[in-house]
Amino acid sequence: MKKISFLSFFGMTKELTALSSYISITDDRAAVIENCKQIVECSEIMAKVLTGSFEIEIWGSGLTMSNFCSDSVEIRGKIESVKLVSRSIRERG
């Protein structure tokens, strides 16, 4: 049986928690992204945030962003599309 060292266990834990992001979409009027790391951009037509593993773009019209607390953000407006772009391990830093 192979032993897992103390340091590698915590390294794996950090990597696993970075993967736990959730998107809740209510109709085409609101989206909540949990466990986001950074707000990159927000305008009336596009909102972009980074999570541990993805760059998430929400496209639409009349978009606003609020409630950035506890690593979550709420986007409201007329949502037309959601784009997920996988981030490389280097970008996740």
C-alpha positions in Angstrom: 0.0 0.0 0.0 1.4 3.4 -1.1 1.7 6.1 1.6 0.5 9.6 0.7 2.8 12.2 2.2 1.3 15.1 4.2 2.4 17.8 1.7 1.0 16.0 -1.3 -2.3 15.5 0.4 -2.7 19.2 1.0 -1.6 19.9 -2.6 -4.3 17.6 -3.8 -6.9 19.3 -1.5 -6.0 22.7 -2.9 -6.4 21.4 -6.5 -9.7 19.7 -5.7 -11.2 22.8 -4.0 -10.3 24.9 -7.1 -12.6 22.7 -9.2 -15.7 23.2 -7.1 -17.4 26.1 -8.9 -21.1 26.2 -9.5 -23.3 28.2 -11.8 -27.1 28.6 -11.0 -29.1 30.1 -13.9 -32.7 31.3 -13.3 -34.5 31.6 -16.6 -32.7 34.1 -18.8 -32.7 36.8 -16.2 -30.1 35.9 -13.5 -27.0 33.8 -12.9 -25.1 33.1 -9.7 -21.5 31.9 -10.0 -20.1 30.4 -6.7 -16.4 30.0 -5.9 -15.2 32.5 -8.4 -11.6 33.9 -8.0 -11.6 37.1 -9.9 -13.9 39.5 -11.8 -12.2 40.2 -15.1 -14.7 42.4 -16.9 -18.3 43.6 -16.6 -20.2 45.7 -19.1 -23.9 45.9 -20.3 -23.3 43.1 -22.8 -20.7 40.8 -21.3 -19.5 39.7 -17.8 -16.3 37.6 -17.4 -15.1 35.9 -14.2 -12.4 33.4 -13.4 -12.9 30.3 -11.3 -10.3 27.7 -10.3 -10.7 25.8 -13.6 -12.7 28.0 -16.0 -13.0 31.4 -17.5 -16.8 32.1 -17.6 -18.3 34.6 -20.1 -21.9 35.6 -19.9 -23.3 37.5 -22.9 -26.5 39.4 -23.0 -28.0 42.9 -22.6 -28.5 45.1 -19.7 -26.1 43.0 -17.5 -25.2 44.1 -14.0 -23.0 42.4 -11.4 -23.6 42.4 -7.7 -23.2 40.5 -4.4 -19.5 39.7 -4.7 -19.2 38.2 -1.3 -17.9 34.8 -0.1 -16.4 34.2 -3.5 -19.7 34.4 -5.4 -21.2 36.9 -7.8 -24.7 37.5 -9.2 -25.3 38.6 -12.7 -28.7 40.0 -13.7 -30.1 41.1 -17.0 -31.2 39.5 -20.3 -28.8 36.4 -20.6 -28.3 35.2 -24.1 -25.3 32.8 -23.8 -22.8 31.3 -21.4 -19.3 30.4 -22.5 -16.9 28.2 -20.5 -13.2 28.2 -21.4 -11.0 25.8 -19.6 -7.9 27.4 -18.0 -4.5 25.6 -18.0 -2.9 24.7 -14.8 -0.3 27.5 -15.3 -3.1 30.1 -15.6 -4.8 28.9 -12.4 -1.8 29.9 -10.3 
